[in-house]
Amino acid sequence: MAENRANFKVLIGDDDSSAARRLSEFLGERGFATETIFNGKGLKEKILNWQPTYVVCDLTFPSFNAPQLLTWLRDPGFKDNRPKVFVTSAHNVISNIRECIGLGASDYIVKPYKCEDILTRLIFQIQSKRELLFDGTASSKLTGGDIYMHLLDIVLREALSGRDIADILYNLTKMISITLSAVRCSVISVAEDLQTGEVSASSDDRKVRGLKLDMNKYPEVIHVMNSSKAVIIEDLEYDPMLAQIKNLVKGISFNSMIVCPVKRNNEMYGVISARMAKEHSKFNDRDIRFVNLVAQIVSLVLSTNINMPHEFLDDNKIKAS
């Protein structure tokens, strides 16, 4: 391990020579190559000639302090040779920390520190790390499970956005609709007697929020309300049982659908459903899991949102007429 660490060179700049030497010896004993400097006058030259991997520099280093060092290191000429800077200071002032981090410092360590603390920070920086690139622009480059995780990231951001509950529900249904290419995705609140319902949000039209529904026309919703389990209906067009009564069935405008339970404060609130176009036949497992997870997120939003409009409150939920 020491042989590998020797590839990482640490330059310690501090006018407290005893502290600098103590840290240098500590890191040297653990396999790091180290150098010390006690005045900022020679700091630039030392960095250019020795090319350290890390610089541990005091905030108020004489002649060339840490902010000046960080500003100098931002020069594009350094490219891949730019060392990472750990700023040390006895002043734990928020403005100082923000200034240094904003200028590119990798860490800000408050004095007095233990040499073990510096070692821990160094090892953390040495470890390989990968940044998340889920910023919306990279989604077209993602495939398989990466797309799935990307979509969940977007859904969670929307759920935590703090927007009006009606807007959140509409946006979540829209996300499902776009992801699955669904004809319609809706969140439906269902009355306690399971006879009537109301659209809380629908992906195809904001204006249908509040639309009253006769639950007798939606047996799949009633089943979910009774079982608290998701229902997946697939390939109605080629269902042999349905084919026998095809001419008797009216108003079927979908070929497949997913219906998942939605709860509020651990009580059944209603469902979220995604209806697919007639040409759609089968769902893959990822799509089913995605809708089910969004349903759970909707349940959390309904359970934790303290600024719910009047029509979303339990006391004002649809009652049987």
N, C-alpha and C positions, 0 to 999 in steps of 0.2 A: 504493500500500500504506500509506503514511504517513497518508493521509486516513482510511482504515478504522481504523487503529490508534488514531487520536486519539479514537475512540469509547470506547476502553478507558482508564480513568483509574486510575493507580497512586499510592496514598498510601504513602510510605516513612516509617516511624517508627523512629528509632534515635538514641540519645544520642550516638553517634559522628557528629557533624555532617558531617565531611569525607567519611566513607564514604557517608552518606545523599545528600549533594550530588553525589558522583561517580556514584552509581547513577542519580540523577534526571537528570543531564545525559546520561548514556549512553542511557537510555530515551527521553528527550526528542528526542535526535538521530535516533532511529529511529521517530519518529512517535507516541509515546505521550504522553498528557497526564499530567503528574506534579506532585505536591506533596510537601513534606517537613515533618516535625514532629520535634522533638528531645526532647519530654517528654510523657509520657502524660496529663498533666492536661487537655490540649485535644483528646485523641484522639477522644473520643466526639462532641464538638461538630463536629469536622472531618468525621467520617464522616457525621453526620446532615445537615450543610449541603452538603458537596461531593459526597456519594454516590459514592465511588470504586468501581470494579469489582473492584480488588484492593488488599489492604493487605499490605505487607511490614513485619513488625513483629518487633523483637528480643524474644527470650524474656524477658529481664529488664528490659524497658523501664521506666524509672522512673515511679512513681505509678500506672501502669496496664499491667501486664505482659501478655504474650501469652495465657496461660491465662485471665486475667480478661477480656481482650478477647473471646476465643472464647466464654466463658460468656455474656457480655453479648449477643453476636450470635445466640445460640440463641433469643432472644426471638421468639415467633411473629409479632410485629408487623413484623419485617423482610420476611418473605415473599420475594418475588422481588428485593427490593432489598438482600439480604444479600451483602456483598462476600466474595470468596474470600480467605483469609488464608494468606500464606506466612510461616512462623515461621523466623527466623534465630537462630543461637546458636553460640557458640564451644564449647559443651558438648555433645559427641556422646554423650549418655547415653540408653540405651535407654528408661529410665523416662520421661524428658522427652519423647522422641519419641512414645511410646505415649500419654502424657497429652494431648499437643497434637492428635494425629491423632484420638484418641477424642473430643475436644471439637469436632472439625469442621475442623481445619486441612487445607488442600488440599495443603500440602507442608511439609517441614522441611528447611532448608538450613543446612549447617554452615559456619561462618566459619573462616578467611577464604574468601570465595567470589569468583569472577570475575563481572563484570557480565554477561558472555556467558551464564553459567549461569542467572542470573535471567531473562534474555531467553528462553532455551530453555524454561524452566519456564512462562513466561507464554504463549508460543506454543502449547505443548502444551495448556494449559488453555483457550485460545481455540478450538482445533480442535473440531469437532463429533464427539461420541462417542456410541455407543449401547450401553447395558448389556444383557447377556444376561438374558432373563427365564425361562430354563429351570429353573424351581423346582418343577415338578410341578403347580402350580395353574393355569398358563397353557396346558396342553396342549390343552384343549378348544377354545381359540381359534385354534390353529394349523392350517394346512392345507398340503397338498402337501409340497413339499420341507422346509418348516419342521417338520412332524411327523417327517419322516425324520431330520433333524438332532437334534431333541429326543430321539427314541428312542435314537439313537447316544450322545448325552450320558448318558442313563440307563444304558445298557449299559456304557459305559466306567467310570462311577462304581462300578457293581457289580463289574466286573472288578478294580478297584483298591481295593476295600473292605477287603481284608485278612482277610476271613472265611475259614472253613474251605472247602477246595476243593470239597467235596461240596455245600455250601450255595450257593457261587457258581454251580456248574454247574446246579443245580436252578433257581436264580433266573433264570439266563439262558435256560434252556429255557422257563420260565414266561413270560418276556417275549416270546419269539417266538410262543408259543402264543396269548397274548392279542392281540398285534399282528396276526397273520394269521388269528385265529379258528380255529386248528388244532385238530384232534381230539387230537393228541398231538405233542409235540416231544421228541426223545430224543438224548442223546449216547451213542454205542455204541463201546466199545473192541473191537477185532478182533484175533484171534490171528494170529501170523505165517503160519500155513498157511491162513488165511482160512476155516477150517472152523467155528470157534466164536467167539462173541462174548459180551460182557457189558455190561449196561446200567450206564453210569456215572451217568446222571441222566435222569429222565423227568418231564415237566411235569404229568402227570395223577396221579402217585402217587410220593411219596418212597420208599415201601417197596420198590419194584421195583428199586432200586439193588442191583447185584450179581446180578441175574437172568441166568442163562446162556441163550444163544441159539444155535440151529443156523443158521449162515450160509447153508446151502443153501436155506433158505426166504426169503432176502433177496438175490436176484440184483442188485438195484439197489445194495446196499451193496458187494457184491463188485466190481461194475463201477467204483464210485467208488474203491475201494481199489486197483484195478489201474491206473486211469487218472489218479488224483489230480485228477480234475476233477468239478465238480458235475453232477448229473443232475436234470433237471426233468421230471416226468411229469405230464401234464395230460389231463383229460377222458377218463378210462378208460371211463366210462359210454357214451361215443359213439365209442370207438375202433373202427373197422371191422375191424381185424385181431383185436382182442380179442373182438369180438362173435361171431366164428366159433367160439371155444372157450369162450365165457362159461360154459356149464354145466359145463365141466371145471375151471374155476378156482375154488378154494375159499379162503375166508378173506380175501377182499379187502374191507376195511372202509373204504376211502378212494377218492376219485375223482381226486385230484391230490396230488403230493408233491414236495418239494424235498429233495435229499440232497447235502450238501457235505462235502468232506474236512476232517478235523481232524488236525493233526500235532503231534508233541511232539519238540522238538530236531531239527526238520527231517526227522523220520521219520514215516511214516504211523502214526497212533495209532488212527484209526477214523473215524467220521462223526457229523455232526449232521443229523437228519432231521426234517422237519415234514410230518405227514400231515393232509390236509384232509378235511372231511366230504364225503359223496357229492354234495351239491348244489353243491359248489365246482367250477368248471370251469377257469378260467384264472388264472394269476398275472400281476400287473403287474411291470414291470421293477424298480420300487422294492422290492417284496417280495423278489424274488430277490436283489437286491444286499444287502438288509438281512440276510437269512439267511447269505449268503456272508461278509459282514463280521463277523457274530457268530461264525461258524465260525473266522475268522482270529483273533478276540479270544480265543476258547476255546483256540486253539493257543498263543497267547502266555501265557495263564494256566497252561496245562499245562507250558509250557517254562520258566517263570520262578518258579513257586511252589516254595519250598524247604520248606514244611511239609506236603507231601502225605501223606495217609494211606497206609498200607501197600499197599492194593489199587491205588493209582494209580501206584506206582513201576514203572519200566521192567522192573527185574529180576523183578518179581512180576506182570507183565502176563500175561494168559491165555496158556498154552502149549497146544500141540496135545496131545490125550490119545491 
